[in-house]
């Protein structure tokens, strides 16, 4: 396993396509087979990898795939210990044979909280992100709003690269992925419907309307769409700030974020995938954000941005930010985002974009931004110290008026 490198697994699939072209059962045009690819997670990555080197593919539907595994596993210098443990265990139990450096790098990160630059370079050297401009196959990117391993930002990076290259691209965000959908029920109908329409249009050549360029689901299970991706933003985002200082100690797990106990209501697989989920924290600095009263519905779509001014001492390298829906008590997207900090006794200010979300707010509805010192998704026992948050502010990205249209699921 070379992490779906175009030079390894990509070449393998290209040879399979050449074999398919020799079969009587496969339709061909000018000797090229009419072929589309679908698949999720690792099965999504192989589509992007292969399409960068083989233009015989007529359409691809990468679902819950990645742009950078290095950033997914080690965001902002932190280690996703939850997913690092799950993935390493799965590779070992299934007797997989990954690149000889993958398991040592991941396990070392889980145990020490550190990853060598040479290992990050190794992950990137096997990646396909720098070749996305080579893809000509129409691409439907499907990503999960509650995916705590490969979040929406991964599909966003892929989409922007493909659109910049002129590739026909559509984006769908659904409640699922490497995580547990707790806010609504996802039966997969829309994803299946959009996938089949995409293949019918671009592989079979049928005259089918594949819908708006961007479709997403909110926390209520309601579907919306925009004719463009990314959807146009309101130039005036929702903002909030606090200047009252508050101190916190670092305690592993105790009083921190996650996991959400509701994951056990979603079945065995969802419970496992939902372990690295966020939940309201007790040991937290809180900031309330209120939706405007003059809008019928406010669509928060994109990456919120948090700025904090702080000081502290200790060995810890991060705090975590999350946003809680005060109506449901659920963390938006189940995400906690690591924020790098320097606990050297000096005062510092840092601004970090959080993981992207898709949420609708009624007039006057409130959310709570939380800064926490422990997240189960990044749980470790080697971080200690104390931090004082002097100032905290947030900017929530909202869509421009009339940008979101409600759609029928399937």
Secondary structure, DSSP 8 states (H G I E B T S, - for coil): --SS-IIIIIHHHHHHHHHHTT-TTS-EETTEE--EEEEETHHHHHHHHHHTT-TT--EEEEES--S-HHHHHSGGG---HHHHHHHHHHHHHTT----TTHHHHHHHHHHHS---HHHHHHHHHT--GGGGGG--SEEEEEEETT-SSS-HHHHHHHHHHHHHTT--EEEEEES-SSS---SS---SHHHHHHHHHHHHHHTS--------SEEEE-TTS-EEEESSSS--B-SS-EEEEE---EEEE--SSTTSB---GGGGGG-HHHHHHTTT-----SSEEEEEEE--TT-SEEEEEEEEEEEEEEEEEES--EEEEEEEETTT--BGGG--EEEE---BSS-EEEEEEEEEEEEEEETT-EEEEEEES-BGGG--SS--EEEEEEEEEEEE-BB-TT--EEE---
